[in-house]
Each structure stands twice: as C-alpha cells, then as structure tokens.
Amino acid sequence: MNTELIQIRDNQRNSWNSFSGGWNKWDDFTMRFLKEQGQCIIDELSLKPTDKVLDIASGTGEPGLTIAATIRNGGSVIATDLSEQMLEIAEVKASAMALDNFSVEVADACELPFEDNTFDAISCRLGFMFFPDMQLAAREMMRVLKPGGVLVTTVWAEPEKNAWITTIMGALKKHLDLPAPEPQKPGLFRCAAGGFLTSLFSELGFSGATEKTIAGIMNCDSADEYWNFMNDVVPPVVSALKNTSQQIQNQIKQDVINVFEDKAAKAMAQTPYAARLFTVRKPNQ
C-alpha cells in the first residue's frame, strides 16, 4: 500500500482502539442489533463441522464466536482485526463461552499473515467498506481461501434504507456544516450500490458471485438510549460533535428526540437498517 493508505489504516487502528471501551459497554446492544446479519452470513457459509474459518474485521468477535460454537467439534476460527483492544474483548467472550477452537490475531485485511489456500471459509461482517484498498483486501481473502471455499460478507445498503444512522446524521447536518464523504475513501456507504462488490471481484477474475438485500431493526428503549449508543460507538457522530458547543449538542439531541416521538406516535418506534449480503466462491483448481 502507498503512504496515504498506510496512514488511513493506522488512523483506523487508533480510532477503533479508542472506541473499544464504548463497544465493550454496548456489546449486548450491538450484538442484538447485528445478530441477523451474522446469522445470514453463517447460513450462507453452509459450514462443515471440520471447517477452518477466518473471520475478518471481527471487532469484539462476531460472527466468529457464533461460528466457533457451531463447529466446536472439529472446526476452528481465527478472528482478525486491526484493533488489538477490540480483539481482547473477543478473547474474554470466547473464554466465557469455553471455546477452545477460537483464536485471535491482529491483522490488516490488505496484508493477511496466512499461507495460500489456508481456510475453508471466510466471514466478514461490515468490514469491507472500511478497507483502505478494497481490491487488495479482496485479493488477499481469495488468496488465503482454499479452492472451492466460500467468502461471505455484508456491507451497508443505501443511506435511505438505514434510518439507524441517518436519523442522527440528519440532525447533525441541520446544525453543523459537515463535509460530504469522499466516495473513494473508507466510509459506511462506500459499498452501498447494488452490484458494487460483484463488480469489484469480477475485475479480479472471480465470477458467479451473488448479492441479496437483508433487513433488520435496531430496537431502542428510548431516544436517550439511541443518543447515548451513537455517541459511544459511532466514529462519524463522535467526530462531528467533538468540538461542538453544549448548546448545539442539546439542539441536535432534541431533534433526535422529536424524530423518536414522531415514530412512537405512528407506532413505528423501531429504527430499521438494510445491508447487502455478498457471497463468492473460489473456483476449484
């Protein structure tokens, strides 16, 4: 990777390490929020009991921990992430689950520290859009995947289908002059367009990929719970509010509360999301 991409990667590592405390605090909430995506990945992988699985961008451990519990009688999982502090949380959770087939390794998806043709399957929940060089990451994944092995990942779909984030971002934009995200830089909706990952892998010579949209819900007990969660774990929100006066923060929070009250009045107090489930298989050689 060039110097700019290395800088992006290093900034990401520092950022995720700094947010690890928030992710630990909200782990139960987050795992409920994202459970459907993890289960869709597992279902699509169709794992055998003896499979060796690589979980990339694992964060605090999912879906790798659930996979390890599923194949604990012969199979194994290695969970990788840039953030060593996130993986420390995953290790604690693995210990609590008494998983002896789950291990962690700090690693960059663009420079995986594994031999060619090592893994039967690769999972990656909501990681692709943050990789500094997505083509390089895709190439690395397919390199370490065994012939006939399968890679399954999810990425966020279009913003208009993801009220879990647009609710608060809309309030932020009403009060703050936020720069538009750069399309080629890492970000939540970088891979949102239908067919994006299919095209990316096709350019690398891998055909036959499939994509489908999956939907879910972020259930919040209150606007306060939503506000606190987003302020503890979502970097764009924290970054936008970091140097904002308390008065403006209060106005933004009130706008968020108004949205939740309006939803409650319409009996729609849940906050929906949509993601794309992408599957590609490495050809048999």
Stockholm file with secondary structure:
# STOCKHOLM 1.0

chainA/1-285         MNTELIQIRDNQRNSWNSFSGGWNKWDDFTMRFLKEQGQCIIDELSLKPTDKVLDIASGTGEPGLTIAATIRNGGSVIATDLSEQMLEIAEVKASAMALDNFSVEVADACELPFEDNTFDAISCRLGFMFFPDMQLAAREMMRVLKPGGVLVTTVWAEPEKNAWITTIMGALKKHLDLPAPEPQKPGLFRCAAGGFLTSLFSELGFSGATEKTIAGIMNCDSADEYWNFMNDVVPPVVSALKNTSQQIQNQIKQDVINVFEDKAAKAMAQTPYAARLFTVRKPNQ
#=GR chainA/1-285 SS CCHHHHHHHHHHHHHHHHHHHHHHHTHHHHHHHHHHHHHHHHHHHCCCTTCEEEETTCTTTTTHHHHHHHTTTTCEEEEEESCHHHHHHHHHHHHHTTCSSEEEEECBTTBCCSCTTCEEEEEEESCGGGCSSHHHHHHHHHHHEEEEEEEEEEEECCGGGCHHHHHHHHHHHHHSCCCCCCTTSCCTTTTCSTTHHHHHHHHTTCCCCEEEEEEEEECCSSHHHHHHHHHHHCHHHHHHHTTCCHHHHHHHHHHHHHHHHHHHHTTCCCEEEEEEEEEEECCCC
#=GC SS_cons         CCHHHHHHHHHHHHHHHHHHHHHHHTHHHHHHHHHHHHHHHHHHHCCCTTCEEEETTCTTTTTHHHHHHHTTTTCEEEEEESCHHHHHHHHHHHHHTTCSSEEEEECBTTBCCSCTTCEEEEEEESCGGGCSSHHHHHHHHHHHEEEEEEEEEEEECCGGGCHHHHHHHHHHHHHSCCCCCCTTSCCTTTTCSTTHHHHHHHHTTCCCCEEEEEEEEECCSSHHHHHHHHHHHCHHHHHHHTTCCHHHHHHHHHHHHHHHHHHHHTTCCCEEEEEEEEEEECCCC
//
